[in-house]
């Protein structure tokens, strides 16, 4: 399928933990208001892991050691046409103070018990649970 831009698009995200809490952003771009992991588009020539690190810093002011691929998550929608493949990496906070960047309304560290009432972007709950397993949290 082709549109004005080729689909699917490649993205990367970061599931970062600190003191038993996961870092989440509330989206400022569609789907606006949903909670998500920091992430975005992979640029030409950039590895997915490097893209996840770059997007993490841009959206939250935080750096992390991203140690493992959590999974590849796809979002596919017919109308309007949308297809993303998102490589999600997990790791532990390395530095930086949390500040919501331009793509985020809010950025905060939340414990697993605080996640239940939140509205999430697709696959975020899955990725968080898998990252907890991989990091043995």
C-alpha positions in Angstrom: 0.0 0.0 0.0 1.3 3.4 -0.8 0.0 6.8 0.2 1.8 10.1 0.1 4.1 8.4 2.6 5.2 4.8 2.5 3.7 2.5 5.1 4.6 0.8 7.4 6.7 3.2 9.4 9.4 2.2 11.9 9.4 3.5 15.4 11.2 2.8 18.7 10.3 3.2 22.3 11.9 2.9 25.7 10.5 1.2 28.8 12.7 2.7 31.6 12.6 1.8 35.2 13.8 3.6 38.4 13.2 2.6 42.0 10.4 0.2 41.0 8.6 2.8 38.8 8.2 3.0 35.1 8.6 6.2 33.1 5.5 7.2 31.0 4.5 10.1 29.0 1.0 11.4 28.2 0.8 12.1 24.5 0.5 15.6 23.1 0.2 14.2 19.5 -2.4 11.7 18.2 -3.6 9.7 20.0 -3.6 12.8 22.3 -4.0 12.2 26.0 -3.2 8.5 26.0 -0.3 7.3 28.2 2.6 5.7 26.4 6.2 4.8 26.6 8.6 7.5 25.3 9.3 6.9 21.7 9.0 8.0 18.1 10.2 7.6 14.5 13.5 6.0 13.6 15.6 8.3 11.4 17.4 7.1 8.3 20.7 5.3 9.2 19.8 5.2 12.9 19.5 1.9 14.8 16.2 1.3 16.6 18.1 1.2 20.0 19.7 4.6 19.3 16.3 6.0 18.2 14.7 4.8 21.5 17.5 6.5 23.5 17.2 9.7 21.4 13.4 9.9 21.8 13.6 9.1 25.5 15.9 12.1 26.0 13.9 14.4 23.7 10.5 13.5 25.3 11.6 13.3 29.0 15.1 14.7 29.6 16.1 11.2 30.9 18.9 8.9 29.8 19.0 5.1 30.3 21.0 2.1 29.6 18.7 0.2 27.2 19.8 -3.4 27.7 17.3 -5.6 25.9 14.7 -5.7 23.2 11.2 -6.1 24.8 9.5 -6.8 21.5 8.3 -5.6 18.2 4.7 -4.2 18.4 2.6 -3.3 15.4 -0.3 -0.8 15.2 -2.4 -1.3 12.1 -5.5 0.7 11.3 -7.5 0.9 8.0 -9.0 4.4 8.3 -7.1 6.6 8.2 -4.4 4.2 7.0 -1.8 3.7 9.6 0.8 1.0 10.1 3.7 1.3 12.6 6.2 -1.3 13.7 7.7 -0.2 17.0 10.8 -1.8 18.5 10.6 -1.5 22.3 13.7 -1.6 24.5 13.9 -1.8 28.3 16.5 -0.6 30.7 17.2 1.3 33.9 17.4 5.0 34.5 21.0 6.4 34.1 20.4 10.1 34.6 18.5 13.3 34.0 15.5 15.0 35.6 12.1 14.2 34.2 10.6 17.0 32.1 7.8 16.6 29.5 9.2 17.4 26.1 7.3 18.9 23.1 5.6 15.6 22.2 4.3 15.1 25.8 1.7 16.8 27.9 3.2 15.1 31.0 6.0 12.7 31.9 6.1 10.9 35.2 7.4 7.8 37.1 4.6 5.5 38.1 4.5 2.3 40.2 2.7 -0.7 38.7 -0.1 -0.2 41.2 -0.8 3.2 39.7 -1.2 2.0 36.1 -4.7 0.4 36.2 -6.9 3.5 35.7 -4.8 5.0 32.9 -5.8 4.9 29.2 -2.9 3.6 27.3 -1.8 3.6 23.7 -1.9 0.1 22.1 0.5 -2.5 23.4 1.9 -0.4 26.2 0.6 -2.6 29.1 2.1 -5.6 27.3 5.5 -4.0 26.9 5.6 -2.8 30.5 4.8 -6.4 31.8 7.3 -8.0 29.5 10.0 -5.4 30.5 9.4 -6.2 34.2 10.0 -9.9 33.4 13.1 -9.3 31.4 14.6 -6.9 34.0 13.5 -9.2 36.9 11.6 -6.4 38.7 
